[in-house]
Amino acid sequence: MWRQRAILSLLGASLAVACLVPDVTLVKSFGDEGGGKAGSEGSAGSATSGKGGAVNVDGGSAGGAGTAGGAGTGLGTGGVASGGSAGNGLGGDADPAGGADAAGAAGASPLGCGDGTRATDEACDDGNTLACGTCSANCRTATPAAPARGTFSIGADAVRDGETFLLDDGFGAILFEFDSNQAATSGGQVITFSLPLNVQLLRDAMVTAVNAAPGLGITATAGSAETVVLTNDHLGTVGNHAITDLVSSAAFTHTGMSAGAGFDCPNDTGCFNHDSCASAQCAAGVCAP
C-alpha cells in the first residue's frame, strides 16, 4: 500500500513540473496567431495633411511612423481681363503663406483710382472711375481732351454729278453735293467740279465748300495731292460721328470722324477739371450743369 502511495506521489510531482514549464513551440504558435506581426511603416502623407501610416495590429508591436506630408503647392488666382488682380498664394503644410503674389496686370485699378489725386502707380486720375473724361476707368491710360478727326481720299474719276456725302459736327449735319453741270438738286452745300476730273482741283473745291458751310464746326485742310483732312472745331467726344456718303466709286474713301476725347462725363460725376464734363463745368469736384 505504501508503494502505491509513493508511486502516486511521484506521478503528481511530475505533472506539477510539466504544468510549470510550458512547451516553447506551443507558445510561439499561439503568439503568432493572437499577437500579430509588427505594424508596417506608414506611407507618405498627402500634400496638405501629412498624415502617418497604418495603425497597430491588436497584440503586435507598434507600427512605423508615417513620413511627413509634402509641401503644398502655391496657387495664384488669375487676374481680370482689364488688367488682373494680384494672385493670392495658398500654401500647403510646409508653407502656409504660399508663394508671393504676382504683380497685377496692366488693367487692374490702382488703390485710390478715382479720388482726383494722381498717385505714383496711376497714369492719370480725373476724379471718377467711369469710361469718360480725361482718364480711363482704371486710371491706367490718360485720354486728354481732343477733337474728332477724319480724312477724305480722292482717286481718279472718284465722283459723279449729283453724288453726296454728309458731315456731322455733333451739333448739326450738313449735306454736300458734287455738281458738274450747275444743276444741283439736293439743297446741300455745292462742290463744283469740271470734267474731265482733276483730283487736286476737286480736293481744293471740297476744302472750300466744307469751310464755307454755314454753322458747321469742322475745318478742312488740304493734305497730300489726293487728301482732305477734317478737324472738328470742338474738343471732346461730341464730334465722333461717322461720315456717310452716296458716292459709287471705290476711289472715293474716308475715315472718321473719330478719336474725339473728353468733355463727356454727365452731371454729378466726379471731376478734376472742366475737360472731363459734358457741361464743361467742374465745380466742387463734380460735373455741374
C-alpha positions as CSV (number, residue, x, y, z in Angstrom):
1,M,0.0,0.0,0.0
2,W,2.8,2.4,0.8
3,R,4.3,1.6,-2.6
4,Q,1.1,2.7,-4.4
5,R,1.1,5.9,-2.4
6,A,4.7,6.5,-3.3
7,I,4.1,6.0,-7.0
8,L,1.1,8.3,-6.9
9,S,3.2,11.0,-5.2
10,L,5.9,10.7,-7.8
11,L,3.4,11.0,-10.7
12,G,1.8,14.1,-9.1
13,A,5.1,15.8,-8.8
14,S,5.9,15.1,-12.5
15,L,2.6,16.5,-13.6
16,A,3.2,19.6,-11.5
17,V,6.6,20.2,-13.1
18,A,5.1,19.7,-16.6
19,C,2.5,22.4,-15.9
20,L,5.1,24.9,-14.7
21,V,7.3,24.5,-17.9
22,P,5.1,25.1,-21.0
23,D,6.1,23.8,-24.4
24,V,8.0,26.5,-26.3
25,T,6.6,25.5,-29.7
26,L,3.1,25.8,-28.5
27,V,3.6,29.3,-27.0
28,K,5.3,30.6,-30.2
29,S,2.5,29.4,-32.3
30,F,-0.1,31.0,-30.0
31,G,1.8,34.3,-30.1
32,D,1.8,34.5,-33.9
33,E,-1.9,33.9,-34.2
34,G,-3.1,36.1,-31.4
35,G,-0.4,38.8,-31.1
36,G,0.2,39.6,-34.8
37,K,3.3,40.9,-36.5
38,A,4.8,44.4,-36.2
39,G,2.8,47.1,-38.0
40,S,4.4,48.2,-41.2
41,E,5.8,51.7,-41.8
42,G,3.1,54.2,-42.8
43,S,3.2,55.6,-46.4
44,A,3.9,59.3,-47.2
45,G,1.2,61.7,-46.2
46,S,-0.7,63.9,-48.7
47,A,0.5,67.3,-49.7
48,T,-1.9,69.1,-47.3
49,S,-2.5,66.6,-44.4
50,G,0.9,64.8,-43.9
51,K,-0.9,62.0,-42.0
52,G,1.0,58.9,-40.8
53,G,0.8,55.2,-41.7
54,A,-1.3,52.2,-40.6
55,V,-2.5,51.7,-37.0
56,N,-1.0,48.9,-34.9
57,V,-2.4,45.4,-35.2
58,D,-4.0,44.3,-31.9
59,G,-1.4,42.4,-30.0
60,G,1.5,43.2,-32.3
61,S,4.3,45.7,-32.0
62,A,4.0,49.3,-32.8
63,G,3.6,50.3,-36.5
64,G,6.3,52.6,-38.1
65,A,5.7,56.3,-38.2
66,G,4.3,57.8,-41.4
67,T,6.6,60.2,-43.3
68,A,5.8,63.9,-43.3
69,G,3.4,65.3,-45.8
70,G,4.9,67.2,-48.8
71,A,4.9,70.9,-49.0
72,G,1.7,72.4,-50.5
73,T,1.8,74.0,-53.9
74,G,1.3,77.8,-54.0
75,L,-1.7,78.6,-56.1
76,G,-2.5,82.1,-57.5
77,T,-5.9,83.4,-58.6
78,G,-6.0,84.8,-62.2
79,G,-6.4,88.4,-63.0
80,V,-9.3,90.2,-64.6
81,A,-9.1,91.0,-68.4
82,S,-8.8,94.6,-67.7
83,G,-5.7,94.0,-66.0
84,G,-5.9,91.3,-63.5
85,S,-5.7,91.5,-59.7
86,A,-2.7,90.2,-57.7
87,G,-2.6,86.5,-57.2
88,N,-3.4,85.0,-53.7
89,G,-0.9,82.4,-52.6
90,L,-2.4,79.3,-51.0
91,G,0.2,77.3,-49.3
92,G,0.4,73.7,-48.0
93,D,1.5,72.3,-44.7
94,A,5.2,73.2,-45.1
95,D,4.5,76.8,-46.2
96,P,1.0,78.1,-45.2
97,A,1.8,81.5,-46.6
98,G,2.1,80.3,-50.1
99,G,4.1,82.0,-52.9
100,A,4.5,85.7,-53.3
101,D,1.6,87.4,-55.1
102,A,2.3,88.3,-58.7
103,A,2.1,91.9,-59.8
104,G,-1.4,92.9,-61.0
105,A,-1.8,93.1,-64.8
106,A,-1.9,96.4,-66.5
107,G,-5.7,96.5,-66.5
108,A,-6.1,96.4,-62.7
109,S,-7.3,99.6,-61.0
110,P,-4.7,101.0,-58.5
111,L,-5.8,101.7,-55.0
112,G,-7.2,105.2,-54.8
113,C,-8.2,105.4,-58.5
114,G,-10.9,108.0,-59.0
115,D,-10.1,110.1,-56.0
116,G,-8.8,113.0,-58.2
117,T,-5.2,112.7,-57.0
118,R,-2.7,111.1,-59.2
119,A,-0.7,108.5,-57.3
120,T,2.7,107.2,-58.4
121,D,1.1,104.0,-59.7
122,E,-1.5,105.9,-61.8
123,A,-1.1,107.3,-65.3
124,C,-3.9,109.8,-64.5
125,D,-6.9,110.4,-62.2
126,D,-9.8,112.6,-63.4
127,G,-11.9,112.1,-60.2
128,N,-14.0,109.2,-61.3
129,T,-13.8,105.5,-62.4
130,L,-16.1,105.8,-65.4
131,A,-15.0,105.5,-69.0
132,C,-15.4,109.2,-69.6
133,G,-13.4,112.4,-69.0
134,T,-9.7,112.6,-69.5
135,C,-8.6,109.3,-67.9
136,S,-9.6,105.7,-68.4
137,A,-11.8,104.0,-65.8
138,N,-8.8,102.1,-64.3
139,C,-6.5,105.2,-64.1
140,R,-4.0,103.5,-66.4
141,T,-4.4,105.5,-69.6
142,A,-4.6,109.2,-70.0
143,T,-7.2,110.4,-72.5
144,P,-6.7,114.2,-72.8
145,A,-9.4,116.2,-74.5
146,A,-9.0,116.0,-78.3
147,P,-11.1,116.9,-81.3
148,A,-12.6,114.3,-83.7
149,R,-10.7,114.0,-86.9
150,G,-11.3,112.5,-90.3
151,T,-10.0,112.3,-93.9
152,F,-11.1,112.0,-97.5
153,S,-9.1,110.3,-100.1
154,I,-9.9,111.1,-103.7
155,G,-8.8,108.9,-106.6
156,A,-9.1,109.4,-110.4
157,D,-12.7,109.5,-111.6
158,A,-13.8,109.5,-108.0
159,V,-17.2,111.2,-108.1
160,R,-20.2,111.7,-110.4
161,D,-22.5,114.6,-110.7
162,G,-25.3,114.6,-108.1
163,E,-23.5,112.3,-105.6
164,T,-23.4,113.4,-102.0
165,F,-21.8,113.0,-98.5
166,L,-22.8,114.1,-95.0
167,L,-20.7,115.7,-92.3
168,D,-21.9,115.9,-88.6
169,D,-20.0,118.1,-86.1
170,G,-22.0,116.8,-83.1
171,F,-24.3,119.8,-83.1
172,G,-25.8,119.5,-86.6
173,A,-25.2,117.9,-90.0
174,I,-24.6,119.4,-93.4
175,L,-25.2,117.6,-96.8
176,F,-22.7,118.2,-99.6
177,E,-23.4,117.6,-103.3
178,F,-20.9,117.2,-106.2
179,D,-22.1,119.3,-109.1
180,S,-20.5,119.3,-112.6
181,N,-23.4,120.9,-114.6
182,Q,-24.5,123.7,-112.3
183,A,-27.8,121.9,-111.7
184,A,-27.6,120.8,-108.0
185,T,-30.8,119.3,-106.7
186,S,-30.2,118.1,-103.1
187,G,-30.3,121.5,-101.5
188,G,-27.0,120.8,-99.8
189,Q,-23.7,122.6,-99.9
190,V,-22.5,122.5,-103.5
191,I,-19.0,121.3,-104.5
192,T,-18.5,122.4,-108.1
193,F,-16.1,120.4,-110.3
194,S,-15.4,120.1,-114.1
195,L,-14.9,117.2,-116.4
196,P,-12.5,115.6,-117.0
197,L,-11.9,115.4,-113.3
198,N,-8.7,116.9,-111.9
199,V,-8.1,115.4,-108.5
200,Q,-6.2,118.3,-106.9
201,L,-8.9,120.8,-108.1
202,L,-11.6,118.6,-106.6
203,R,-9.7,118.4,-103.4
204,D,-9.4,122.2,-103.2
205,A,-13.1,122.6,-104.0
206,M,-14.0,120.2,-101.2
207,V,-11.9,122.2,-98.7
208,T,-13.5,125.4,-99.8
209,A,-17.1,124.0,-99.5
210,V,-16.6,122.5,-96.1
211,N,-15.1,125.6,-94.6
212,A,-17.9,127.7,-96.1
213,A,-20.7,125.5,-94.9
214,P,-22.9,127.7,-92.6
215,G,-22.9,126.6,-88.9
216,L,-20.6,123.5,-89.5
217,G,-18.0,123.2,-86.8
218,I,-15.5,121.3,-88.9
219,T,-12.4,122.7,-90.6
220,A,-11.0,121.2,-93.8
221,T,-7.4,121.5,-94.9
222,A,-5.5,120.1,-98.0
223,G,-3.4,117.1,-97.1
224,S,-1.5,115.3,-99.8
225,A,-2.3,115.7,-103.5
226,E,-5.4,113.5,-103.1
227,T,-6.4,114.0,-99.4
228,V,-8.6,116.3,-97.4
229,V,-8.1,116.5,-93.7
230,L,-11.0,117.3,-91.4
231,T,-10.8,118.5,-87.8
232,N,-13.7,119.2,-85.5
233,D,-13.7,122.7,-84.1
234,H,-14.8,121.4,-80.7
235,L,-12.8,119.2,-78.3
236,G,-14.5,116.1,-77.0
237,T,-16.4,113.0,-78.0
238,V,-19.2,115.2,-79.2
239,G,-17.6,115.2,-82.7
240,N,-17.3,111.4,-83.1
241,H,-19.8,110.9,-85.9
242,A,-19.1,108.7,-88.9
243,I,-19.0,110.3,-92.4
244,T,-21.7,108.9,-94.7
245,D,-21.8,109.1,-98.5
246,L,-23.7,108.2,-101.6
247,V,-20.7,108.0,-103.8
248,S,-20.4,104.9,-106.0
249,S,-16.7,104.9,-106.9
250,A,-14.3,102.9,-104.7
251,A,-11.7,105.6,-105.5
252,F,-13.5,107.9,-103.0
253,T,-12.9,106.8,-99.4
254,H,-13.0,108.4,-96.0
255,T,-12.2,107.8,-92.3
256,G,-13.7,109.2,-89.1
257,M,-14.9,111.5,-87.7
258,S,-13.4,109.8,-84.7
259,A,-10.8,109.9,-81.8
260,G,-12.5,112.9,-80.1
261,A,-12.0,112.6,-76.3
262,G,-13.0,114.4,-73.1
263,F,-16.0,116.6,-72.3
264,D,-18.3,113.7,-72.0
265,C,-18.9,112.9,-68.3
266,P,-22.6,113.5,-67.1
267,N,-23.6,115.9,-64.4
268,D,-22.7,114.8,-60.8
269,T,-19.8,112.7,-62.0
270,G,-16.5,113.2,-60.1
271,C,-14.1,115.5,-61.9
272,F,-10.8,117.2,-61.6
273,N,-11.0,119.7,-64.4
274,H,-13.6,121.2,-66.9
275,D,-12.3,119.0,-69.7
276,S,-14.0,115.9,-68.2
277,C,-17.5,117.3,-68.1
278,A,-20.0,117.4,-70.9
279,S,-21.2,120.7,-69.5
280,A,-17.6,122.0,-69.4
281,Q,-18.2,122.9,-65.8
282,C,-16.4,121.1,-62.9
283,A,-17.4,122.7,-59.6
284,A,-16.5,121.4,-56.1
285,G,-15.2,118.1,-57.6
286,V,-18.3,117.2,-59.6
287,C,-19.6,118.0,-63.1
288,A,-22.2,120.7,-62.7
289,P,-24.9,121.9,-65.1
